[in-house]
């Protein structure tokens, strides 16, 4: 039992580090794009509510957590509003989208169209409801420094950078290399292992998604060889790594530990209640958990004809996979408020589908 517990903890540590690495790569890329454009594209995004909501909806519809990570990073840095965040969280089905497309592709397309419409409408409603309210205090905006003008943040000599390499640059290069190796060659974090005690069985990233993340990390690695010391020290190291890494990792690891030890206590038979409204409520409440596994049960049950479309829609609206974990790390208030709104919308939509017997 002790050996199993140690293996479980090590597996959770591996998963938390991998997820944190993916989040940080996204943050590094956004930081780089922001500085290279001197903040122009992000400033334009701040003033374009429609653009924010449409972008959030589109990124949420992308299978996996890539799009959610992206929008959550923009939100926590004040570049998109709460309406865009909620639209993203409604539109996303996380890793379950892969399973849905493989089991019932035509229905999944229709479901995603429905999610997009709901996400846009709710995104606008949330924006106009909360536009004058402070949802979270953003202390860590993407910063533009005086040295970040065109002649300062341009590419510098790779030879000179490596010859006089600084500790932050060396650590960044080493860390990115580990992230790439882990995503491409590392032990499977998503539960393709065989056996009864495959502790990370709920993580079902498709392999090509790992390769996409590895490719993004590789581009960031190449940039880290050429970027000047100021950009590395002040932005990538001083801003992203020092201010975000520990917080994101600890919250991610803590959430994963709670999820992994709490999920076995759930009685799967409660999902088979005769009352579909009870099932819908359970699905919405389980959707609050920032993890992908529980929702896959509802996907499988829908594919087998055991639950109505309304239950799957409610679950899809509320759950966000683990794409919302960085939001939980940065702002618990924003996470809880967004989840509360999602539960209300998910239950209302699901109940309407059940009431009017909407299905395929």
N, C-alpha and C positions, 0 to 999 in steps of 0.2 A: 504493500500500500504506500509506503514511504517512497519507494523507488518510482512508482507510478506518479505520485504527487510531484516529485522532483522533475520527472519527464514532462509533466503537464506545465509546470512553472517555466521550464526552459523553452517549451514550445510557445507559451504565451509571450515570453520575453522576445523570442524571435519574431513573432507576429507583430508585437507592439513596435519593435525597432524597424521592421519593414514598413509598416504603415506610416510611422513617423518619418522615415526616410522619403517615402513617396510624397507626403505632405510638404516636407521641407524643399524637395526638388521643385514642386509647384510654386512655393513661395519664392525660391531663388529665381525662377524664370520670370515670375511677375515683377519682382524687384528689378531684374535686369532690363526688362522691356520698359518699365516705368522710368528708369533713369535714362535709358537711351533716348526715350522720347521726351525727357525732362518733364514727365507727368502729364503731357498733353492729352494722351488717349484716355487716361484715367479721369482727368478733369472733365473731358467731354462726356464720359460715361456718367459722372456724378449728376449732370444736368439733363440727362436723357432718360426719363423714367420708363418710357416705352421700350427703349433699347435695353435697359437693364432687365425688365421683366421678360422680354422676348429672348434675350441672351440666357437668362436664368432658366427659362422653360426649355430652351434647346439643349443647354448643357445638362439639365436634369434628365432629359429623355435619352441621353447617351447611356448605353448599358455600362454597368460597373459604377465605380465611385469617382472616376476621373473628373467628370463635370461638376459633381457636388463639391469635391475638394477645391476646385477652381473658384466657384462662386462663394463658398464659405471663406476662402482666403481673401477675396475682394471685399466681402461684407465686414470681416473683422478688422480690415484696414480702412473702412469708411468709404470705399469706392463704389459700392452699390448699396441700395437701401434695403430695408426690412421686407418690403413687398417683393423684391427680386429674390431674396433669400427664401421666403415662403413659397414662391412660385417654383423655385428649384426643388425644394423638398417635397412638394406635391407631385411634381412631374417625374421624379426619379423613382425607379424600382430597384436600384442598386444592382447587385450581382444576380438577383432573381430574374432580371430581364433576359439573361442568357438562357436560363431554364425555360422561361415562358416562350421565347422564340423557338426553342428546340421542340417543345411539347405541343404547342398550339399556335403556330406562327401567324396565321390569318387573324385569329381572335386577338393576338397580342398587338398587332398593328392597330386594330380598332380600339383596343383598350388604351394604347398610348395616345391615339388621337383624342380620346375622351379625357385623358389625364392632362394633355396639353391645353385643351379648352378650359378645363377647370382651373389649371394653374394660372393661366393668363387672367381670368376673371377674378379669382381670389387675390392674385398678386396686385391688381389695380385696387381692389377693395381694401386690402391691408395697407397699401401705400397711402391712400387718402385718409384712412382711419388713424394711422400712426405717424403721419408726416410731420406733425408738430410735437411729437413726443420723443424723448431720448430713450431708445431701446437699450443701448449699451454705451459705456464710456470708452471711446477708442483712444487708447494712449499710444498705440504703436502703428501710426500711419506709415505708408511708404514715403520716405523722406527724400527731399531733394536738397543737396548740400551745394555750397558755393563752388566746390571743386568739381561739380558734376556737369559743367558746361561741355560743349562738344569737344573742345581741345583737351579736356581733362579725362573724360571717361572713354576716350577712344582706345583702340587696341595698343598694347605695348609689346615690347620684345619678349618672346617666349624664353629665349636664352638668358636675357637679363633677369627675368622674373624667377627662373629656376636657379640661376647662379646666386642670386641674393634672396632666396626664398624665405618668406616669413612664416612664423608658426601657424597663423590662421590659414594661409594659403596651403601649406603642407597638410594641415588637418582636413581642410575642405576637400582637397584632391583625394586624400586617403579615404575619407568618408564616402565620397561619391563613387569611388572605385568599389568599395564594399557594397554599396547599394546596388550597383550594376551587377556585380558577381552574384549577389544574393538573389536578385530577380531572375537572372538567366540560368545560374547553375546551382543555386542554393537549395536546401531542403524545402520541399513543397509545403508552403504555409497554408495552402488552401484545402488540405484534407484529401489529396489523392492517395494518401497512404492506405494500405489495406490493414484490416484488423479491427477487432472490437473496440479497442481503445485508441482510435484515431481521434485525438483530442481536438484537432482543428477541423473536424469534418464539416463544419458549417461554412467554411470559407471556400467559395467556388469560383474564384477568378478564373477566366479562361486564360490559357497560356499566352495567347497573343496579346492580351492586355498587359501582362507582365513585360512582354517585349516592348510594347509601346512606352511603358514607364521607364524601362531600361534605356530606350533610345533617347527619351527626354533627359534622363540623368547623364547620358553620354554627351549630349549637346552642351549641357551645363558644365560637365567636366572639361570639355574642350575650351569653353569660354573662360574657365577658371585659370587656364594656363596663360591667357593673353590679357586678361583684365588688369588694370593698374592696381597698385597696392591700396590706394585710397578706397576704391570700390570694394575690394575684397575685405579690407579691415573695417570700414565704416558700415557698409551695407550688408554684404553677405554674412560676415562674421558678427559684427557688432549689433546688427539689427535682427537678422533672421535667426542665426544660430543661437546666440546668447539669450535672446528674448523669447524664443519660441520652443527650442528643442526640448528642454527639460519639462516645461509645462505640458506640451503636447504628448510627450512620451509618458509621463506619469499618469495623466488622465486617461490616455489610451490603454495603458497597461492595467490600471485600476478597473476601468470599465470591462476589459476583457476578462479579468479575474472574476469579477462579480457575475458576468454573463456565463462563464464556463462552469462555475460552481452552482449558479442558481438554476440554469436551464434543466439539469437532470431532475430537479425537484418538481418541475411542471408535469402535470398529469395530462398526457396526450389525449386521453379519452374525453376530456372536457371540450375538445374541439369538435367532437362528434355529437354535440347536443342536438336534440330534435328541433329546438327553436332556432331558426336562422338569425333572428335578431340577437339572441344570446351569443351565437357564434360571431356575429359582426362586432359586438361589443368586445368580446375576447380578442378578436383579431386587431381591433383598433388599439386596445390597451397593450397587447404584445408588440404592436408596431412602434410603441414609444421606445422600446429597447434599441439602442444604437448598434445593431448587429444584424447580419443577413439571415442567419439560420432559421429562426422561427417562421419567417414569412414563406420559406420554401415549402413548409408543411401545407400551407393554404394553396400554394400553386399546384402542388401534387394532388391535393384533395379536389381542386377545381377540375384538373385534367381528368380525374377519375370519375367526375360527375357527382361527387359527394356533397359539394357546397354550391350555392348559387353564385352568379356573377357579382351580386351586390357585396358579398363577403370579400371576394378577391379585390374588388374596387376599393372598398374601405381599407383593407390592409395595404394595398398599393399606395394609396394616398398618404397614409400615416407613416409607414416605414420608410427609412432612408438608407438602409444598409449601414455600413460603418462610415459613410461619407460625412455624417454629422458629428463624428467624434471630435474633430478639431474645433467645432463650434462649442461643444460641451467643455473643452479645455479652455477656450478663450472667454466665453461668457455663458455662465449657467443660466442667467436670466433670459437671454435671447433663445437659448436652446429650449427651455421650458415653455416660454411663450409661443415659440414657433410650433412646438409639439402640441400644445394645447389647441392652437388654431387648427392644426392638421387633424387632430382627433375629432373636433367638432365637424369639420368639413367631411372627413372620411366617414363618420357615422351618418351624417345627414345624407350624403350621396348614396352610401350603401343601403341605408334604410329606404330611400326612394326607389332604388333598383329592386329591392325585395318587395316593397309595397305594390309596385306596378308590374312585378314579375318580369323585369327586363333581363333578357338573356340572349344567347345565340341559338 
